[in-house]
Amino acid sequence: MKKLGLYIHIPYCLKKCNYCDFYSDATASGVPQEYLEALSRQIDEYGLQTAEYEVDSIFIGGGTPSLMDEKQINALFKQLYRSFKVKTKAEVTIEANPGTVDRKKLKAFKKAGINRLSLGAQSFCSQDLAICGRVHDVNDNIRAVNDARAEGFDNINLDIMYGLPDQTMAEVVTSLGTAFKLGVEHISFYGLKLEEGTPFYNMQNELSFPNEDSESEMYFVSRELMAQNGYYQYEISNFAKKDKYCRHNIKYWNSEEYLGIGPSAHSYFAGKRFSFKKDTGLFIDCFSDKPCSETIIDEMIDIPRSARVAEYVMLRFRLCDGIDCEAFYKLFGRDFDNLYYNKLRPYINSGHIMRTPKGYAFTPQGMYVSNYILSRIIDFDMNIPGI
């Protein structure tokens, strides 16, 4: 059967963080039942359209999915397993804020079939958490990992951020050192990006951010520390112990099919990319008995084969393995060097792209400035004869 990934969006948080531009609403009363009922109806609709697919990864993201109570978690997963053919050893991830989980909730996660926990720790330094506006503290981070271990989780990710206001190299090293001691299997290591509309963006002239050299040091020193502690970098921002890569996210970078469920969720399915509007009220109306005033679809793009080539190259270069020229030929029937070598050559000469036994990949220096390089080698309108 064809393979499929599922992303489920839970757009509710206790409080919006100062850096976050993901779609969510702040709430002190948990996840509304009417939202989960609408989500269940969309899941049911998609299940009818995917009879020939086997789901091999599920990712529950947000927002803060761990705001769901035990009964809601159980009902959501019963619906997923009822509507889709889920592979026996599928990777099933849920994002959680360390301040919103306890042993009881983690036990419910495990019972529902969740086997990978992604904790939004962000830092193990109190001042970093405070300036970010997080609702948890350092002790919550440590407790959440230890509680998850006690409940049988053997695949835990920690999100760690660098480039935060007033953050020092020593603080980044402290955060990573604590993660290493906790023995988590995966670390997502994100540099702060100032996204328009966030408090950090609006306050950027009043805050003191690490300069370019300091932020570069944070990235390269951290990369070395993770390698020394057994974490292999397999993507620009992701490091994992052996065999613990996030299989769901690798689907995105390999241009494999996935369906996004919920407002703001994106999908790549049947040769199309589409997404839903960032409007929870409209989503609830459209998947209920209420009259729906407008379409929930935000965009629907039928991707021409030539654009798929550019998209594949862009996404594969995010991975440390980079481009496999033989695999590229099998997919598109074209020689990668004929199409791209002249564009890559300046960055090969500068040491930002390297040849590999199978093709090409970014060097560590290239990874750090990957967005800049990709913007110059990728052309989605490139004319490829016969494609």
Secondary structure, 3 states (H helix, E strand, C coil): CEEEEEEEEECEECCCCCCCCCCCEECCCCCCHHHHHHHHHHHHHHHHHCCCEEEEEEEEEECCHHHCCHHHHHHHHHHHHHHCCEEEEEEEEEEECHHHCCHHHHHHHHHHCCCEEEEEEECCCHHHHHHHCCCCCHHHHHHHHHHHHHCCCCCEEEEEEECCCCCCHHHHHHHHHHHHHHCCCEEEEEECCCCCCCHHHHCCCCCCCCCHHHHHHHHHHHHHHHHHCCCEEEECCEEECCCCCCHHHHHHHCCCCEEEECCCCEEEECCEEEEECCCHHHHHHHCCCCCCCCCCEEEEEECCHHHHHHHHHHHHCCECCCEEHHHHHHHHCCCHHHHHHHHHHHHHHCCCEEECCCEEEECHHHHHCHHHHHHHHCCCCCCCCCC
